[in-house]
């Protein structure tokens, strides 16, 4: 079965969709955001993605990368090559 995500602002929209579901043979499920945050995963096309930790202070990484003369173009060419 194919899946579609519908985002809406008005609660009346959900009621209309529920009534249409009876006639057009589709089901309505709601995503539970609280459970996604609890297990630290979010699912995109049934693939689990680990949620990031926003409490980490990335300013501490500045000392690691400062003065290393890193070039994004060179890094992409060397590190992220696809296997042929």
Backbone bond lengths (Angstrom), bond angles and torsions (degrees), N, CA, C in turn:
res aa  C-N    CA-C-N  psi(-1)  N-CA   C-N-CA  omega(-1)  CA-C   N-CA-C  phi
1 X - - - 1.447 - - 1.524 109.21 -
2 X 1.293 116.72 134.57 1.455 121.51 178.37 1.519 109.89 -75.51
3 X 1.328 115.51 156.05 1.459 120.53 -175.64 1.518 110.08 -127.17
4 X 1.333 116.18 139.49 1.451 123.26 178.93 1.517 108.28 -131.96
5 X 1.313 116.74 138.72 1.462 121.55 176.16 1.521 108.05 -105.81
6 X 1.317 115.81 126.01 1.463 121.65 179.65 1.520 107.52 -116.11
7 X 1.317 116.13 125.61 1.467 121.14 176.15 1.526 107.89 -106.36
8 X 1.318 115.56 135.05 1.455 119.77 -176.70 1.529 109.72 -142.06
9 X 1.319 115.54 157.28 1.464 121.45 179.76 1.524 112.06 -102.07
10 X 1.294 116.90 -37.45 1.459 122.05 -173.81 1.528 110.16 -95.42
11 X 1.321 118.02 133.71 1.466 121.63 -179.54 1.524 111.82 -67.06
12 X 1.335 117.88 -21.61 1.467 120.88 177.41 1.523 110.57 -65.12
13 X 1.306 116.81 -29.61 1.463 120.86 178.76 1.518 110.63 -61.51
14 X 1.322 116.75 -41.00 1.460 120.36 178.59 1.523 111.08 -63.57
15 X 1.306 117.37 -40.03 1.459 120.85 178.67 1.528 111.12 -63.30
16 X 1.332 116.42 -39.59 1.460 120.60 178.00 1.527 109.94 -65.64
17 X 1.311 117.11 -42.93 1.467 120.58 178.97 1.522 111.57 -63.08
18 X 1.324 116.81 -38.59 1.468 120.33 177.89 1.522 111.28 -63.99
19 X 1.310 116.73 -40.22 1.460 119.02 179.36 1.529 110.87 -69.74
20 X 1.332 117.17 -36.18 1.464 119.64 176.67 1.523 111.76 -68.37
21 X 1.316 116.73 -30.83 1.465 120.98 -178.94 1.517 111.51 -62.63
22 X 1.317 117.32 -31.55 1.465 120.68 179.15 1.526 111.34 -65.46
23 X 1.329 116.53 -36.61 1.458 120.81 -174.58 1.530 113.33 -89.53
24 X 1.325 117.31 -30.26 1.463 120.12 -175.02 1.518 113.73 -106.02
25 X 1.311 117.91 11.29 1.457 123.66 172.78 1.530 113.09 56.15
26 X 1.328 116.52 57.66 1.456 120.90 170.10 1.518 108.70 -135.02
27 X 1.317 115.68 159.74 1.461 119.73 -177.35 1.520 110.13 -111.38
28 X 1.313 114.86 155.56 1.464 121.96 179.70 1.522 108.19 -120.52
29 X 1.323 115.32 126.03 1.459 120.83 174.38 1.519 107.72 -127.30
30 X 1.295 115.88 153.78 1.461 119.13 178.98 1.520 109.28 -112.47
31 X 1.329 115.36 142.12 1.462 120.84 178.80 1.519 108.49 -78.36
32 X 1.295 115.82 138.33 1.462 120.41 179.49 1.526 108.38 -101.41
33 X 1.330 115.71 100.52 1.463 120.30 -177.37 1.521 112.04 -69.46
34 X 1.315 117.61 -30.56 1.459 119.84 -178.10 1.517 111.06 -66.09
35 X 1.340 118.08 -37.47 1.461 119.64 179.51 1.524 110.84 -71.49
36 X 1.321 117.89 -30.41 1.463 119.98 178.10 1.522 110.65 -66.68
37 X 1.325 116.79 -38.73 1.457 119.22 179.46 1.518 111.21 -74.56
38 X 1.322 116.72 -28.76 1.451 120.44 -178.94 1.525 111.42 -68.19
39 X 1.332 116.98 -44.80 1.464 118.98 -178.65 1.528 112.32 -93.77
40 X 1.330 117.88 4.50 1.464 124.40 174.15 1.522 113.29 64.38
41 X 1.345 118.06 22.24 1.450 122.42 176.88 1.513 109.92 -124.37
42 X 1.304 115.05 147.80 1.451 121.68 169.93 1.522 105.35 -127.09
43 X 1.308 117.33 139.87 1.458 120.65 -175.73 1.520 110.25 -104.70
44 X 1.322 115.83 125.76 1.450 123.01 176.22 1.522 106.75 -119.55
45 X 1.311 116.95 114.83 1.472 122.35 -175.62 1.525 111.04 52.28
46 X 1.332 116.14 45.71 1.472 124.47 178.92 1.519 113.58 63.54
47 X 1.323 117.74 19.09 1.465 121.90 176.89 1.522 107.32 -110.14
48 X 1.350 117.57 123.15 1.461 118.71 -179.10 1.529 111.59 -72.72
49 X 1.323 115.90 132.05 1.461 122.74 177.95 1.521 106.91 -120.33
50 X 1.340 116.89 125.98 1.456 121.49 -179.17 1.523 108.50 -72.80
51 X 1.321 116.11 128.11 1.464 120.66 178.50 1.523 110.20 -71.96
52 X 1.312 116.41 144.67 1.459 121.16 179.64 1.509 112.27 -75.03
53 X 1.306 115.83 159.49 1.459 122.46 178.47 1.517 107.86 -101.65
54 X 1.334 116.84 108.53 1.460 119.66 -176.57 1.528 113.15 -80.89
55 X 1.317 118.00 1.35 1.462 119.76 178.89 1.525 112.11 -87.81
56 X 1.322 117.58 -5.99 1.463 121.07 -179.30 1.523 109.37 -76.83
57 X 1.321 116.68 134.21 1.457 122.17 178.92 1.527 108.24 -92.39
58 X 1.341 116.72 106.07 1.461 119.73 -176.36 1.529 112.47 -79.81
59 X 1.310 118.18 -5.32 1.462 120.72 177.58 1.522 111.40 -64.12
60 X 1.338 116.28 -24.02 1.463 119.94 178.41 1.522 111.28 -67.98
61 X 1.322 117.72 -21.39 1.459 121.16 179.45 1.529 112.81 -75.69
62 X 1.328 117.21 -16.74 1.463 120.17 180.00 1.522 111.83 -57.98
63 X 1.314 117.79 -39.89 1.459 120.34 -178.94 1.525 111.59 -67.32
64 X 1.303 117.41 -28.56 1.462 120.16 179.77 1.525 111.26 -72.57
65 X 1.334 117.38 -41.25 1.456 121.02 -173.14 1.526 114.37 -97.99
66 X 1.317 119.24 -8.63 1.453 121.86 -179.67 1.525 110.01 -71.88
67 X 1.319 115.77 132.34 1.460 120.98 176.93 1.516 114.58 79.41
68 X 1.309 119.34 10.40 1.471 122.16 -178.91 1.521 112.32 -89.93
69 X 1.331 117.41 -5.34 1.460 122.55 178.92 1.534 110.68 54.74
70 X 1.327 116.24 50.15 1.457 121.52 179.84 1.521 110.21 -83.70
71 X 1.310 115.81 136.00 1.450 122.46 179.04 1.532 107.37 -120.39
72 X 1.319 117.35 122.71 1.461 121.35 -175.50 1.525 111.50 -62.08
73 X 1.315 118.04 -40.04 1.462 121.32 -179.28 1.530 110.51 -64.24
74 X 1.315 116.43 -44.34 1.469 120.82 179.35 1.535 110.46 -66.70
75 X 1.319 117.08 -40.20 1.457 121.44 179.58 1.528 111.10 -62.57
76 X 1.341 116.78 -43.53 1.463 120.22 178.12 1.528 111.02 -63.44
77 X 1.312 117.23 -40.27 1.466 120.76 -177.50 1.530 111.08 -68.07
78 X 1.326 117.54 -35.04 1.454 120.67 -175.58 1.526 113.17 -89.84
79 X 1.313 117.56 -41.82 1.459 120.68 -169.08 1.525 113.79 -93.77
80 X 1.315 118.72 -31.90 1.450 119.90 -171.97 1.518 111.97 -112.39
81 X 1.303 116.49 55.25 1.453 120.08 177.40 1.513 110.40 -89.11
82 X 1.310 115.49 139.35 1.460 120.85 179.03 1.526 109.37 -82.69
83 X 1.303 114.13 144.15 1.467 120.03 175.39 1.518 108.64 -78.13
84 X 1.335 116.12 129.37 1.471 120.25 -179.93 1.492 110.91 -101.43
